[in-house]
Amino acid sequence: MGFLTRWLAGKMEDPAKRQADFEKHMTTTMAKCEEIKKNWEQPTKTHRWWTKDRNQLTYKFSLEPMLVNAPGRAQNW
């Protein structure tokens, strides 16, 4: 082999090592994806969260025409 051929061959990747690295990456990615899918099934809010005053006020304020600049009768202040 000439100098250039040896130099190029030394710079090339080993296909077996590349395949092993790819399979390791895919197994860790799949494990993380399964963990995320399992967590998606969990509830995001507590039971009866809508009955708390904080959430009720958000709903009531969203209906107020003056606060949302919606057309409607304005209150006399």
Summary of the structure (lengths in Angstrom):
residues: 77
radius of gyration: 30.8
end to end distance: 94.1
largest distance: 94.9
contacts: 115
relative contact order: 0.05
helix: 68%
strand: 0%
